[in-house]
Amino acid sequence: MRSRRNDPKKISDIGSNIKNSEVLKLGFELVPIWKQWGQIVGEEFALFTEPSGFRRGTLHIKVKNTTIMHRLTFEKERILDTIKKTLQKDLVIDLFFELDENE
């Protein structure tokens, strides 16, 4: 019979691994986007949009209707510039607008 070994791990070791996680660091660097979304896109667009995720340099944004989505395509470069100024880094290199299916 094979014995399984499930040694308990110290909480300090687990906390250290989380603290050193690059993904977690990136997540914290992106928090200002969510907090300042209304200022980044403007109040008019903020009513109909919300950031929904970040993957491989692309910020995903849920949009409540196709009219706003179309208008956002013309504002894409301005929004990217504002995000770069807000973060003071070039973490976001593209925007992906997706229709919010829950609306």
C-alpha positions in Angstrom: 0.0 0.0 0.0 1.3 3.4 -1.0 1.5 6.1 1.6 0.5 9.6 0.8 2.4 12.4 2.4 0.5 15.6 3.1 2.9 17.6 5.2 1.3 20.8 6.5 2.8 24.0 5.2 3.6 27.0 7.3 1.3 30.0 6.7 4.4 32.2 6.5 5.7 30.1 3.5 2.3 30.4 1.8 2.2 34.2 2.4 5.7 34.5 1.1 4.8 32.7 -2.1 1.8 35.0 -2.6 3.8 38.1 -1.9 6.4 37.2 -4.5 3.8 36.3 -7.1 4.3 38.3 -10.3 0.6 37.9 -11.2 -0.4 39.4 -7.9 2.0 42.3 -8.3 0.6 43.0 -11.8 -3.0 42.9 -10.3 -2.1 45.5 -7.7 -0.5 47.7 -10.4 -3.8 47.6 -12.4 -6.1 48.5 -9.5 -6.1 52.3 -10.4 -7.8 51.5 -13.7 -10.8 50.1 -11.8 -10.8 52.8 -9.2 -10.5 55.7 -11.6 -12.5 54.3 -14.5 -14.9 57.2 -14.7 -12.0 59.7 -15.0 -10.2 57.5 -17.6 -13.1 57.1 -20.0 -15.2 60.1 -19.0 -18.5 60.0 -17.1 -20.6 59.5 -20.3 -18.8 56.3 -21.2 -18.4 55.2 -17.6 -22.2 54.7 -17.3 -22.1 52.1 -20.1 -18.7 50.4 -19.6 -16.6 48.6 -17.0 -13.2 47.0 -17.1 -13.7 43.2 -16.9 -10.3 41.7 -17.0 -6.7 41.9 -18.2 -4.9 39.3 -20.3 -1.5 39.5 -22.0 -1.4 43.3 -22.2 -5.0 43.7 -23.2 -7.6 45.3 -21.0 -11.0 43.8 -21.6 -13.9 46.2 -21.3 -17.6 45.2 -21.1 -19.9 47.6 -23.0 -23.6 47.7 -22.5 -24.7 48.4 -26.1 -23.3 48.4 -29.6 -23.7 52.1 -30.1 -21.3 52.9 -27.3 -19.0 50.1 -28.4 -18.8 51.8 -31.9 -18.1 55.2 -30.3 -15.4 53.7 -28.1 -13.4 52.5 -31.1 -12.8 56.1 -32.0 -11.7 56.9 -28.5 -9.4 53.9 -28.1 -6.1 55.8 -28.4 -7.2 58.5 -26.1 -8.3 55.9 -23.5 -5.0 54.0 -23.8 -3.0 57.3 -23.3 -5.0 58.1 -20.3 -4.5 54.6 -18.8 -0.7 54.9 -19.4 -0.7 58.3 -17.6 -2.8 56.9 -14.8 -0.5 53.9 -14.2 2.7 55.7 -15.2 3.6 52.5 -17.0 3.0 50.8 -20.3 1.2 47.8 -18.9 -1.8 48.1 -21.1 -1.0 47.9 -24.8 -4.5 47.2 -26.2 -8.2 47.4 -25.4 -10.7 44.8 -26.3 -14.4 45.9 -26.2 -16.9 43.1 -25.6 -20.7 43.4 -25.5 -22.0 42.7 -22.0 -24.4 39.8 -22.5 -26.0 40.4 -19.1 -27.6 43.6 -20.3 
